[in-house]
């Protein structure tokens, strides 16, 4: 080929890529071909099957269009069974069932029954159920097929009439279907909301009333749930049968999940009728651990505290049952080394806990009570020994889980005994203290110091400037004790010293009271050292003020006419600096008062602030109960809450400085202060020290009959004069919910909770907040409420003049001088109140020191004030000094001393 240049051009022709196929390619191609042919074959076979089925269907349709004789028709059901539904109408099937009745009901083998049941399996309503069941040969049971068909039918059906359900029950009873383990299947259908499928619930109710219930139920949560729903809707006879089925099976992993659900129908299991069945079932088998364990699990599975209370109250009302439990416990070897809970112990402990809660003091001490006082003493001794051994001898990881119930119960018995002394009697005042020498002699100061350091690390740095933050009532309180102890345990590996620290913090009553008082003041000493407030730092600061490292002295001028207000303005905002020394100057109508503070004016200041804040009604900060004991007023005003906060700080400062004040607090209030970690919660037994009239009326209400309660026409609401609402519902819709015998305990609990917890929470929280600025909660929680009152106000009922005399120093006198001899005789002849007035005159505190008069610093002194008989005795409370003229006349001494101590003056009486 020529181009335009005249040259020949070569043509390149592409003849294709004709490479040879490899062996692998050939095999792959053959495989694909085989798969294609196999797919074609499957499609062809499927097509043939469909064609065959269609031909058969049309053949059957043509067949059923033919006319048959009666003798032929009766064989239709055995021949076709459930397939008939697809070929004939419901009416024709109904006629066929009627025609075949005699033939099928006497059919010689199980084929007839199996084919009838295949029909039942396909029904979607109950139109033909009765006719189908009536055709069954009852002499030829086919239980498995029946259960299978019934289970499917119950899932598919939209309706089941009472008569049809009854006929199903007839078959179940006649064939003894419930003896089959597969019978669970008909009760294990999730019927969902029984409002939407009431027919299933009605069927279960019929079975329950005829006691046609499964034998084993502890493997299926749906079955448990269905039984619970059924129990709440069936007759008393059905409920009784279900109770017999369920009660022996609470001891499994399924029951708690059902019982603790939010469903209302579960609450029926915690009404008196069911609880009585539980008692009847268990009563004769209290020696059988499995039966008692079942009862323990039933109580533990309560959906809420109200249900649990109902069970325990009902159990306690059966004195014979409780006595049997108690007898069995004390006559069975109590194996404390077991690693699991002892059922008998657990049940009895919870009953005693409830007994303590609802019993008056008189009932508790009654020898004929449901839990006689002797039995309570016996149980407490066992409990006390068991608990101490577990704490002292074993590390926490090896302790018995029963301690979870034992420790709070033992603490409650201890609190009750601290007031009633049925255990710590005059003959055995040290009942609660452990006498083991190794325990008593062990010192654990390093552990206390470490715990205190850890506490300070975790303590939030809050000051009085942010009061709203400090009185945050919704603030969650971390379980600091457990947290700090766990931190220490990792290092100390559960040494004996660490275990004694655990006992101090969780079971302090095992340690003698005197030792706990010493430890309390040791905590304060450690804190003063931390803040450089101890004596060594005070001495350094005195001579080298430029090198001061501690808190500076806090100064204030306080008017006698406005003590509380001036004190609040001067000291409320300084936070922890209130722990420092106070430089207080009093002014009265004549001007500045004389007096050099050696601690005395500080004590006078604290006691005067306390008197005005707690006792002056114009401030309306505190109220009294019928025993004239104080507790915070229910206030919502922010300013008054801040004053209550400040008074908490004042009480803390008094404790911090060993200053006793003449204030008696209500027992319930003191218990709240010691229950910080549990949100200051109080129980029914505490109501007596808040409002004894209300408490006694509620006790009477608990003991009333059904008719007596009904006649009161009480509802779940309460008057609240201090609230804008005036009437408050105790529960949702409480004004329309009447109190009955079944819910009376709930009513009592709700009244108690409202009065003691909801109403008192803010003022109690405020007071505790101020107190905690000075005194850490764990320092106070070493004591019970009565001991805390003694720390605050001293031993009012015990003024040991011999102790005072042996701790007295004389100036210008000798012990054998006539005036001194007369003085001690006159003081000994004083009335009790006069002795208190004398103590306040010379020490500014009207009670004896908790650790005896040796704790006075400086010691009580008597100085010779001259021979002028017209002069009155005077006192310098700053140094606990009585300036006593040398009267040498007992009558004059008495008159002058009484006049002086009753005059009310303090430092400027000379």
C-alpha positions in Angstrom: 0.0 0.0 0.0 1.3 3.4 -0.9 1.1 6.5 1.1 1.2 10.1 -0.1 5.0 10.1 0.3 5.3 7.3 -2.3 6.5 4.9 0.3 5.1 1.5 1.0 3.4 1.2 4.5 3.0 -2.2 6.4 -0.5 -3.1 7.8 -0.6 -4.6 11.3 -3.5 -7.0 11.6 -4.7 -8.2 15.0 -5.6 -11.8 14.7 -6.7 -12.2 18.4 -5.2 -13.7 21.6 -5.5 -17.4 21.0 -3.8 -18.7 24.1 -4.6 -22.3 25.2 -6.9 -23.0 28.2 -5.2 -24.3 31.3 -6.3 -27.5 33.0 -7.6 -25.5 36.0 -9.8 -23.4 33.7 -11.3 -26.5 32.2 -12.1 -28.1 35.6 -13.7 -24.8 36.8 -15.9 -24.7 33.6 -17.0 -28.3 34.1 -17.9 -27.6 37.7 -20.1 -24.6 36.7 -21.8 -26.7 34.1 -22.6 -29.4 36.6 -24.0 -26.8 39.1 -26.2 -25.3 36.4 -27.6 -28.7 35.5 -28.3 -29.5 39.2 -30.1 -26.2 39.6 -32.2 -26.9 36.5 -33.0 -30.3 37.9 -34.1 -28.8 41.2 -36.4 -26.3 39.4 -37.9 -29.1 37.3 -38.5 -31.3 40.4 -40.0 -28.4 42.3 -42.3 -27.6 39.3 -43.4 -31.2 39.2 -44.1 -31.2 43.0 -46.1 -28.0 42.7 -48.0 -29.4 39.7 -48.7 -32.7 41.6 -49.9 -30.7 44.7 -52.2 -28.6 42.6 -53.6 -31.7 40.8 -54.1 -33.4 44.2 -55.8 -30.2 45.6 -58.2 -30.0 42.7 -58.7 -33.7 42.9 -59.6 -33.4 46.6 -61.9 -30.4 45.8 -63.7 -32.5 43.2 -63.8 -35.4 45.7 -65.4 -33.3 48.4 -68.0 -32.1 45.9 -69.2 -35.6 45.5 -72.0 -37.0 47.5 -71.0 -39.5 50.2 -72.9 -41.8 52.3 -72.9 -41.6 56.1 -70.7 -44.7 56.3 -68.2 -43.0 54.1 -68.2 -39.6 55.8 -67.3 -41.0 59.2 -63.9 -42.0 57.8 -63.1 -38.5 56.5 -61.6 -37.2 59.8 -59.4 -40.3 60.4 -58.3 -40.1 56.8 -57.7 -36.3 56.4 -57.6 -34.8 59.9 -56.5 -31.2 59.9 -56.5 -31.0 56.1 -60.2 -30.9 56.1 -60.1 -27.2 57.1 -58.7 -26.3 53.7 -61.4 -28.1 51.7 -64.7 -27.8 53.5 -66.5 -24.9 55.2 -66.7 -24.5 58.9 -70.4 -25.4 58.8 -69.7 -28.7 56.9 -66.9 -29.5 59.3 -69.2 -29.0 62.2 -71.8 -31.3 60.6 -69.1 -33.8 60.0 -68.0 -33.7 63.6 -71.5 -34.4 64.8 -72.0 -37.2 62.3 -68.8 -38.8 63.3 -69.3 -38.6 67.1 -70.2 -42.2 67.8 -67.6 -43.6 65.3 -64.7 -41.4 66.6 -65.5 -41.6 70.3 -65.1 -45.4 70.1 -62.3 -45.5 67.5 -60.2 -48.6 68.1 -56.8 -46.9 68.2 -55.2 -43.5 68.7 -55.5 -42.4 65.1 -58.9 -40.9 65.5 -57.8 -38.8 68.5 -54.6 -37.7 66.8 -56.5 -36.5 63.7 -59.1 -34.7 65.8 -56.3 -32.9 67.7 -54.6 -31.9 64.4 -57.9 -30.0 63.7 -57.7 -28.3 67.2 -54.2 -27.3 66.4 -55.4 -25.2 63.4 -58.4 -23.5 64.9 -58.3 -19.8 65.4 -61.4 -19.5 67.5 -63.5 -21.8 69.7 -66.5 -22.4 67.3 -65.7 -26.1 66.9 -63.6 -26.8 70.0 -66.4 -28.3 72.0 -67.6 -30.6 69.2 -64.0 -31.6 68.5 -63.3 -32.5 72.1 -66.6 -34.4 72.5 -65.5 -36.8 69.6 -62.3 -37.8 71.4 -62.1 -41.5 72.5 -61.5 -40.8 76.2 -60.4 -44.4 76.7 -57.4 -43.9 74.4 -55.3 -41.0 75.8 -53.0 -39.2 73.4 -51.4 -36.9 76.0 -48.4 -35.7 74.0 -50.5 -34.8 70.9 -53.1 -33.1 73.1 -50.5 -30.9 74.8 -48.8 -30.1 71.5 -52.2 -29.1 69.9 -53.5 -27.2 72.9 -50.2 -25.2 73.2 -50.4 -24.2 69.5 -54.1 -23.4 69.8 -53.7 -21.2 72.8 -51.1 -19.2 70.9 -53.2 -18.9 67.8 -56.7 -18.4 69.2 -58.4 -15.1 69.5 -61.2 -16.3 71.8 -62.0 -19.2 74.1 -65.4 -19.4 75.8 -65.9 -20.6 79.4 -67.7 -23.8 78.2 -64.9 -24.7 75.7 -62.3 -24.0 78.4 -64.2 -26.2 80.8 -64.3 -29.0 78.2 -60.5 -28.7 77.8 -60.2 -28.9 81.5 -62.3 -32.1 81.5 -59.9 -33.7 79.0 -56.9 -32.6 81.1 -58.4 -34.1 84.2 -59.6 -37.4 82.6 -56.3 -38.1 80.9 -54.3 -36.9 84.0 -52.3 -34.6 81.7 -50.7 -32.9 84.6 -48.7 -36.0 85.4 -46.7 -35.5 82.2 -43.6 -33.4 82.5 -44.6 -31.8 79.2 -47.8 -30.3 80.8 -45.7 -27.2 81.6 -46.0 -26.2 78.0 -49.6 -25.2 78.2 -48.8 -22.9 81.2 -45.6 -21.5 79.6 -47.3 -19.5 76.8 -46.7 -15.8 77.1 -50.2 -14.5 77.4 -48.9 -10.9 77.5 -51.3 -8.3 78.8 -54.2 -10.2 80.3 -56.5 -7.3 79.4 -55.9 -8.1 75.7 -56.2 -11.9 76.1 -58.6 -12.5 79.0 -59.6 -15.9 77.7 -56.2 -17.4 78.4 -56.3 -16.1 81.9 -59.8 -17.4 82.3 -58.6 -20.9 81.2 -55.8 -20.8 83.7 -58.3 -19.8 86.4 -60.5 -22.8 85.6 -57.5 -25.1 85.8 -56.4 -23.6 89.1 -59.8 -24.0 90.6 -59.9 -27.6 89.7 -56.3 -28.0 90.9 -55.1 -29.0 87.4 -51.6 -27.3 87.8 -48.2 -28.4 86.7 -46.0 -30.4 89.1 -42.7 -28.6 88.3 -42.5 -24.9 88.0 -38.9 -23.9 89.0 -37.4 -23.8 85.5 -39.7 -21.4 83.6 -40.1 -17.7 84.3 -43.1 -17.3 81.9 -44.9 -20.1 83.9 -44.2 -18.2 87.2 -45.5 -15.0 85.7 -48.7 -16.7 84.4 -49.3 -18.3 87.8 -48.9 -14.8 89.4 -51.4 -13.3 87.0 -53.8 -16.2 87.5 -53.6 -16.0 91.3 -54.6 -12.4 91.3 -57.8 -13.1 89.3 -59.1 -16.5 90.4 -61.4 -17.6 93.2 -60.2 -18.4 96.8 -60.1 -22.1 96.0 -57.9 -21.5 92.9 -55.6 -19.2 94.9 -55.2 -21.9 97.6 -54.2 -24.4 94.9 -51.7 -22.0 93.3 -50.3 -21.2 96.7 -49.6 -24.9 97.4 -47.8 -25.0 94.1 -45.7 -21.9 94.5 -44.8 -21.8 98.1 -42.3 -24.8 98.1 -40.6 -23.2 95.1 -39.5 -19.8 96.2 -36.0 -21.0 96.7 -34.9 -20.8 93.1 -33.3 -18.2 90.8 -36.6 -17.5 88.9 -39.0 -16.6 91.7 -37.2 -13.3 92.8 -37.2 -12.0 89.2 -41.0 -12.4 89.1 -41.8 -11.2 92.6 -39.6 -8.1 92.4 -41.2 -6.9 89.2 -43.3 -3.8 89.0 -46.5 -5.6 88.2 -49.4 -5.0 90.5 -50.6 -8.6 90.4 -47.4 -9.7 92.3 -48.6 -7.7 95.3 -51.3 -10.4 95.9 -48.5 -12.7 97.1 -47.9 -10.3 100.0 -51.4 -10.1 101.3 -52.6 -11.8 104.4 -54.3 -14.8 102.7 -51.2 -15.9 100.9 -48.9 -15.2 103.8 -51.2 -17.4 106.0 -50.7 -20.2 103.4 -46.9 -19.7 103.6 -47.1 -20.1 107.4 -49.4 -23.1 107.2 -47.0 -24.8 104.7 -43.9 -24.0 106.7 -45.1 -24.4 110.3 -44.7 -28.2 110.5 -41.3 -28.2 108.8 -39.3 -25.6 110.7 -36.7 -28.3 111.4 -36.3 -28.8 107.7 -33.7 -26.3 106.5 -35.0 -26.4 102.9 -38.5 -25.3 104.1 -37.1 -22.4 106.2 -34.7 -21.4 103.4 -37.8 -21.2 101.1 -39.4 -18.9 103.6 -36.2 -16.8 103.8 -36.2 -16.5 100.0 -39.9 -15.5 100.0 -39.2 -12.7 102.4 -36.1 -11.6 100.5 -38.0 -11.5 97.2 -40.5 -8.9 98.5 -41.0 -6.3 95.7 -40.8 -3.4 98.2 -40.3 -2.7 101.9 -44.1 -2.4 102.5 -44.6 -6.0 101.3 -41.7 -7.2 103.4 -43.2 -5.5 106.4 -46.5 -7.1 105.8 -44.9 -10.6 105.8 -43.0 -10.0 109.0 -46.0 -8.4 110.8 -48.2 -11.4 109.8 -45.5 -13.9 110.9 -45.2 -12.0 114.2 -49.0 -12.2 114.7 -48.7 -16.0 114.8 -47.1 -16.5 118.2 -46.9 -20.3 117.9 -45.1 -20.1 114.6 -42.5 -17.7 115.9 -42.0 -19.7 119.1 -41.3 -22.8 117.0 -38.7 -21.0 114.9 -37.1 -19.7 118.1 -37.1 -23.1 119.7 -35.6 -24.7 116.6 -32.8 -22.1 116.4 -31.7 -22.6 120.0 -31.9 -26.4 119.8 -30.0 -26.6 116.5 -26.2 -26.3 116.4 -25.6 -22.8 115.1 -22.9 -23.3 112.5 -21.3 -19.8 112.2 -18.5 -21.1 110.0 -20.7 -21.7 107.1 -20.1 -19.5 104.1 -23.8 -19.0 103.3 -26.7 -17.6 105.2 -28.3 -19.7 107.9 -32.0 -19.6 107.0 -33.3 -20.0 110.5 -31.1 -17.2 111.7 -32.0 -14.9 108.8 -35.8 -15.3 109.4 -35.5 -15.0 113.1 -33.3 -11.9 112.9 -35.7 -10.2 110.6 -38.6 -11.0 112.9 -36.7 -9.6 115.9 -35.9 -6.5 113.9 -39.6 -5.9 113.2 -40.5 -6.7 116.8 -38.1 -4.0 118.0 -39.6 -1.6 115.4 -43.3 -2.0 116.4 -43.1 -2.9 120.0 -43.5 -0.4 122.8 -41.1 -0.6 125.7 -43.7 -2.3 127.8 -44.4 -4.9 125.1 -40.7 -5.5 124.5 -40.0 -6.3 128.2 -43.1 -8.5 128.4 -42.4 -12.2 129.3 -45.5 -13.2 127.3 -44.7 -11.2 124.2 -44.5 -13.0 120.8 -40.7 -12.8 121.4 -40.3 -13.1 125.2 -37.7 -10.9 126.7 -35.7 -13.9 127.8 -35.6 -15.2 124.3 -34.4 -11.8 123.0 -31.7 -11.8 125.6 -30.6 -15.3 124.6 -30.6 -14.5 120.9 -28.7 -11.3 121.5 -26.0 -13.1 123.5 -25.5 -15.6 120.6 -25.6 -12.8 118.1 -23.1 -10.7 120.1 -20.6 -13.5 120.4 -20.9 -14.5 116.8 -20.5 -11.0 115.5 -17.4 -10.2 117.6 -15.7 -13.5 116.7 -16.3 -12.9 113.0 -14.8 -9.4 113.1 -11.9 -10.1 115.5 -10.8 -13.5 114.2 -11.4 -13.4 110.5 -10.4 -11.1 107.6 -13.4 -9.5 105.8 -13.2 -11.8 102.8 -13.8 -14.9 105.1 -16.6 -13.5 107.2 -20.1 -15.0 107.2 -22.6 -13.2 105.0 -25.1 -13.4 107.9 -23.2 -10.3 109.3 -25.2 -8.2 106.8 -28.2 -8.8 109.0 -26.5 -9.4 112.3 -24.6 -6.1 112.6 -27.6 -3.7 112.1 -29.8 -5.9 114.3 -27.3 -6.0 117.1 -26.9 -2.2 116.8 -30.7 -1.8 117.2 -30.8 -4.0 120.2 -27.9 -2.1 121.7 -29.7 1.3 121.1 -32.9 0.0 122.8 -30.9 -1.5 125.7 -29.0 1.8 126.2 -32.3 3.2 127.3 -34.1 0.3 128.9 -31.1 -1.6 130.4 -32.7 -5.1 130.0 -29.2 -6.4 129.1 -26.8 -4.0 130.6 -28.3 -4.2 134.1 -26.9 -2.9 137.4 -25.4 -6.3 138.0 -23.9 -6.4 134.6 -23.3 -2.8 133.4 -20.5 -3.9 131.0 -22.6 -6.4 129.1 -21.8 -5.0 125.7 -18.0 -4.6 126.3 -15.8 -7.4 125.2 -13.6 -8.6 128.0 -10.9 -10.3 125.9 -7.6 -9.0 127.3 -5.8 -8.9 123.9 -8.6 -6.9 122.4 -8.8 -4.5 125.4 -5.0 -3.9 125.6 -4.4 -3.5 121.9 -3.4 0.0 120.9 -4.1 1.2 117.4 -3.1 4.8 117.3 -1.2 4.6 114.0 -4.3 3.1 112.3 -6.5 5.9 113.8 -4.0 8.5 112.5 -4.0 6.9 109.0 -7.8 6.7 108.9 -8.0 10.4 109.9 -5.5 11.4 107.2 -7.5 9.4 104.6 -10.7 11.1 105.8 -9.2 14.5 105.4 -8.1 13.7 101.9 -11.6 12.7 100.9 -13.4 15.5 102.7 -14.7 18.1 100.3 -13.2 21.5 101.0 -16.3 23.5 101.7 -16.6 26.7 103.7 -19.4 28.6 105.4 -19.2 31.3 102.7 -21.2 29.0 100.4 -24.0 28.0 102.6 -26.4 27.0 99.9 -23.9 24.5 98.6 -23.2 23.1 102.1 -26.9 22.5 102.7 -27.3 20.6 99.5 -30.1 18.2 100.5 -30.0 16.1 97.3 -26.3 15.5 97.6 -25.4 11.8 97.6 -23.3 10.8 100.6 -20.5 8.3 99.7 -20.0 5.4 102.1 -16.7 6.9 103.3 -16.2 4.4 106.1 -16.2 1.4 103.8 -14.2 3.2 101.2 -11.4 4.3 103.6 -11.3 0.9 105.4 -10.9 -0.8 102.1 -8.0 1.4 101.2 -6.3 0.7 104.5 -7.0 -3.0 104.3 -4.9 -3.3 101.1 -1.8 -2.2 103.0 -2.5 -3.6 106.5 -3.7 -7.0 105.3 -6.3 -7.3 108.1 -4.0 -7.0 111.1 -5.5 -7.2 114.6 -5.0 -3.4 115.0 -6.9 -2.9 111.7 -9.7 -5.2 112.9 -10.0 -3.2 116.1 -10.4 -0.1 114.0 -13.1 -1.8 112.1 -14.9 -2.7 115.3 -14.6 0.9 116.6 -16.2 2.3 113.4 -18.8 -0.4 112.9 -19.4 -2.0 116.3 -18.1 0.6 118.8 -20.1 -0.8 121.7 -17.6 -3.7 122.0 -15.1 -1.1 123.2 -15.6 0.3 126.7 -17.3 3.7 126.8 -14.4 5.3 128.7 -11.9 4.2 126.1 -14.2 5.6 123.3 -14.3 8.9 125.1 -10.5 8.9 125.3 -10.4 8.1 121.6 -12.8 10.9 120.8 -10.6 13.4 122.5 -7.6 11.9 120.9 -9.2 12.5 117.5 -9.7 16.1 118.6 -6.0 16.3 119.7 -4.9 14.9 116.3 -7.0 17.6 114.6 -5.6 20.4 116.7 -2.1 19.1 115.8 -3.1 19.2 112.1 -4.3 22.8 112.5 -1.4 23.8 114.8 -3.8 24.5 117.6 -2.2 22.3 120.2 -0.3 23.6 123.3 3.1 23.4 121.8 2.1 25.6 118.9 0.3 28.0 121.2 3.5 28.4 123.3 5.5 29.1 120.1 3.0 31.5 118.9 2.9 33.4 122.2 6.7 34.1 122.1 7.2 34.3 118.4 4.0 35.6 116.8 5.9 36.4 113.6 6.6 32.7 113.1 3.0 31.6 113.7 1.9 28.6 111.6 -1.5 27.9 113.2 -4.9 29.6 113.0 -5.0 33.0 114.6 -7.3 33.8 117.5 -10.7 34.8 116.4 -12.0 38.0 118.1 -15.5 39.4 118.6 -17.4 41.8 120.8 -20.7 40.3 122.0 -23.6 42.3 123.4 -25.4 40.6 126.2 -28.7 41.8 124.6 -27.9 40.2 121.2 -25.7 37.3 122.0 -26.9 34.9 119.3 -27.0 37.5 116.5 -23.6 39.0 117.3 -22.1 35.5 117.6 -23.6 34.5 114.2 -22.3 37.6 112.5 -18.9 37.2 114.0 -18.3 33.5 113.6 -20.6 31.9 111.2 -18.7 32.8 108.1 -15.2 31.7 109.2 -15.6 28.0 108.6 -13.1 25.7 110.2 -11.3 28.8 111.8 -14.0 28.6 114.4 -11.8 25.8 115.9 -9.2 28.4 116.8 -9.1 30.1 120.2 -11.8 32.8 120.7 -11.1 36.2 122.1 -14.6 37.3 123.2 -15.4 40.6 124.9 -18.8 40.9 126.5 -20.5 44.2 126.8 -23.6 44.9 129.0 -25.6 47.9 129.9 -22.7 49.2 132.0 -20.1 48.7 129.3 -17.3 46.2 128.8 -17.3 43.3 131.4 -14.3 42.5 133.4 -12.5 39.2 133.1 -9.4 37.8 131.6 -10.1 34.7 129.5 -8.3 31.6 130.6 -10.9 29.6 128.8 -13.7 30.8 131.1 -15.1 33.6 129.0 -15.0 31.3 126.0 -17.0 28.8 128.0 -19.4 31.5 129.1 -19.8 32.7 125.5 -20.5 29.2 124.3 -23.0 28.4 127.1 -24.7 31.7 126.7 -25.1 31.3 122.9 -26.5 27.8 123.5 -29.0 29.1 126.0 -30.3 31.8 123.7 -30.2 29.8 120.5 -31.8 26.6 121.9 -34.1 28.0 124.6 -35.3 31.5 123.6 -38.7 31.1 121.9 -38.3 34.4 120.1 -35.9 32.8 117.6 -38.3 29.8 116.9 -35.3 27.7 115.9 -35.9 24.7 118.3 -39.0 23.0 119.8 -39.5 20.7 122.7 -41.3 17.4 123.0 -43.4 16.5 126.0 -40.3 15.7 128.0 -38.9 19.2 127.2 -36.2 17.8 125.0 -35.1 19.9 122.1 -35.2 19.2 118.3 -35.0 21.6 115.3 -38.1 23.4 114.2 -39.5 22.6 110.8 -38.3 25.7 109.0 -38.0 26.5 105.3 -36.6 30.0 105.7 -33.0 30.2 104.5 -31.9 32.6 107.2 -33.3 30.4 110.0 -31.6 27.3 108.4 -28.3 29.2 108.6 -28.8 29.9 112.3 -29.5 26.2 112.9 -26.3 25.5 110.9 -24.5 27.9 113.2 -25.9 26.3 116.4 -24.6 23.0 115.1 -21.2 24.6 114.9 -21.5 25.9 118.4 -22.3 22.5 119.8 -19.3 21.2 117.8 -17.1 23.9 119.3 -18.3 22.9 122.8 -17.4 19.3 122.1 -14.1 20.4 120.6 -13.2 22.5 123.7 -14.5 20.0 126.3 -17.2 22.5 127.2 -20.4 21.1 128.6 -23.7 22.8 128.0 -27.1 22.6 129.7 -29.1 21.3 126.7 -31.1 18.1 126.4 -31.9 16.9 122.9 -34.7 14.6 121.8 -33.5 11.1 121.4 -34.8 10.8 117.8 -32.8 13.9 116.9 -29.5 12.6 118.4 -30.0 9.3 116.5 -30.4 11.2 113.3 -27.1 13.0 113.9 -25.5 9.6 114.3 -27.1 8.3 111.1 -25.5 10.6 108.5 -24.4 7.8 106.2 -28.0 6.6 105.9 -29.5 10.0 105.1 -30.6 10.7 108.7 -33.4 8.2 108.4 -35.6 7.4 111.5 -37.9 4.5 112.1 -41.2 4.0 113.8 -39.6 3.3 117.2 -38.1 6.8 117.2 -41.5 8.5 116.9 -42.0 8.2 120.6 -39.4 10.9 121.4 -40.9 13.2 118.7 -44.6 13.0 119.5 -45.5 10.4 122.1 -49.3 11.0 121.6 -49.1 10.3 117.9 -46.8 7.3 118.6 -49.2 5.7 121.1 -52.2 6.3 118.8 -50.4 4.6 115.9 -49.6 1.6 118.2 -53.3 1.4 119.0 -54.2 1.6 115.3 -51.9 -1.4 114.6 -53.8 -3.5 117.2 -57.3 -2.6 116.0 -59.6 -5.0 114.2 -60.8 -4.6 110.6 -64.1 -3.1 111.7 -62.5 -0.7 114.2 -60.1 0.6 111.5 -62.9 1.0 109.0 -65.0 3.0 111.5 -62.2 5.6 111.7 -62.6 6.5 108.1 -58.9 7.2 107.7 -57.3 8.0 104.4 -53.6 8.2 103.4 -53.3 11.9 104.0 -52.0 14.1 106.8 -52.6 17.6 108.0 -49.7 20.0 107.5 -50.5 23.4 109.1 -47.1 24.8 108.3 -47.5 24.1 104.6 -49.5 26.0 102.1 -51.1 22.8 101.0 -52.5 22.2 104.5 -53.2 18.6 103.7 -50.5 16.3 102.2 -51.0 12.9 100.5 -48.9 10.2 102.0 -49.1 8.1 98.8 -50.3 9.0 95.3 -54.0 9.6 95.4 -53.8 9.2 99.2 -56.9 11.3 99.9 -59.0 8.6 98.1 -57.2 5.6 99.5 -58.7 4.3 102.8 -56.7 2.7 105.6 -57.6 -1.0 106.0 -56.3 -3.8 108.1 -54.2 -5.0 105.1 -52.5 -1.6 104.6 -52.4 -0.2 108.1 -48.7 -0.9 108.5 -48.0 1.0 105.3 -50.1 3.9 106.7 -48.1 3.9 110.0 -44.8 3.7 108.0 -45.8 6.6 105.8 -46.9 8.8 108.7 -43.6 8.1 110.4 -41.6 8.8 107.3 -43.4 12.0 106.7 -43.1 13.3 110.3 -39.6 12.2 111.1 -37.8 12.1 107.7 -39.4 14.4 105.1 -40.4 17.3 107.5 -37.2 17.2 109.6 -34.7 16.6 106.8 -33.7 20.2 106.1 -33.2 21.4 109.6 -31.5 18.2 110.7 -29.2 18.3 107.7 -28.4 22.0 108.4 -27.6 21.3 112.1 -25.4 18.3 111.2 -23.7 20.3 108.5 -22.5 22.9 111.0 -21.6 20.3 113.6 -19.5 18.4 111.0 -17.4 21.5 110.3 -16.0 21.0 113.8 -16.6 17.4 114.7 -16.2 14.8 111.9 -19.1 12.3 111.7 -17.0 9.3 112.5 -15.9 10.8 115.7 -19.5 11.1 116.9 -20.7 7.7 115.5 -18.6 5.9 118.1 -21.4 6.6 120.5 -25.1 5.9 120.8 -27.6 8.7 121.3 -27.5 8.6 125.1 -23.7 8.6 125.1 -23.7 11.6 122.7 -26.0 13.5 125.0 -23.5 12.8 127.8 -20.7 14.1 125.7 -22.7 17.3 125.1 -24.0 18.0 128.6 -22.1 15.7 131.0 -23.4 13.3 133.6 -26.2 15.3 135.0 -27.4 12.5 137.3 -24.0 11.9 138.8 -22.2 14.7 140.7 -19.5 13.0 142.7 -18.5 15.5 145.4 -15.8 13.1 146.7 -14.2 13.2 143.3 -14.4 17.0 143.2 -12.9 17.2 146.7 -10.0 14.9 145.8 -9.3 17.1 142.7 -9.4 20.5 144.5 -6.4 22.8 145.1 -6.4 25.3 147.9 -4.9 28.8 148.1 -4.6 30.4 151.6 -6.5 27.5 153.0 -5.8 24.0 154.3 -8.2 21.1 153.9 -8.7 20.9 157.7 -9.6 24.6 158.1 -13.0 25.2 159.6 -14.3 27.2 156.6 -13.2 24.4 154.2 -14.8 21.7 156.4 -18.0 23.8 156.6 -17.9 24.4 152.8 -17.9 20.7 151.9 -20.6 19.9 154.5 -22.8 22.7 153.1 -22.2 21.6 149.5 -23.1 18.1 150.4 -26.3 19.3 152.0 -27.4 21.3 148.9 -30.3 20.1 146.8 -29.4 18.6 143.4 -30.3 21.7 141.5 -28.3 23.8 143.9 -25.3 21.6 143.3 -25.8 22.2 139.5 -26.0 25.9 140.1 -22.8 25.8 142.1 -21.0 24.0 139.3 -22.2 26.6 136.8 -21.1 29.4 139.1 -17.5 28.1 139.4 -17.0 26.4 136.1 -19.6 28.1 133.8 -21.0 24.6 133.2 -23.9 23.1 135.2 -22.8 19.4 134.8 -20.0 17.2 136.0 -17.2 16.5 133.4 -17.7 13.2 131.7 -14.2 12.0 132.6 -14.5 13.2 136.2 -13.3 16.3 137.9 -9.8 15.4 137.1 -10.6 16.5 133.5 -11.1 20.2 134.7 -8.2 22.3 133.4 -7.1 23.9 135.5 -8.3 22.0 138.5 -11.0 23.4 140.7 -9.5 25.8 143.3 -10.6 27.5 146.5 -8.8 30.8 147.4 -9.0 32.6 150.7 -10.8 36.0 149.9 -10.2 37.5 153.4 -12.1 37.7 156.6 -14.8 40.2 155.8 -18.0 38.3 156.5 -20.2 40.8 154.6 -18.5 39.9 151.3 -20.1 37.3 148.9 -18.2 34.4 147.4 -17.0 35.2 143.8 -15.7 33.0 141.0 -13.2 33.2 138.2 -14.6 30.7 135.8 -11.6 31.1 133.5 -9.5 29.2 136.0 -12.3 27.3 137.8 -11.6 29.2 140.9 -13.9 29.9 143.9 -12.9 33.0 146.0 -14.3 32.1 149.4 -14.1 34.5 152.4 -13.0 32.9 155.6 -16.5 33.0 157.3 -15.8 30.4 160.0 -19.5 30.2 160.3 -21.5 27.5 158.6 -24.8 29.3 158.5 -23.3 32.5 157.0 -21.4 30.5 154.5 -24.6 28.7 153.4 -26.5 32.0 153.0 -23.7 33.8 151.2 -23.0 30.9 148.9 -26.6 30.3 147.9 -27.1 34.0 147.2 -24.0 34.1 145.0 -24.7 31.1 142.9 -28.3 32.2 142.3 -27.5 35.7 141.4 -26.8 34.9 137.7 -23.7 37.2 137.5 -20.4 35.7 136.3 -17.2 37.7 136.1 -17.9 41.1 137.5 -19.4 40.1 140.8 -16.9 41.3 143.5 
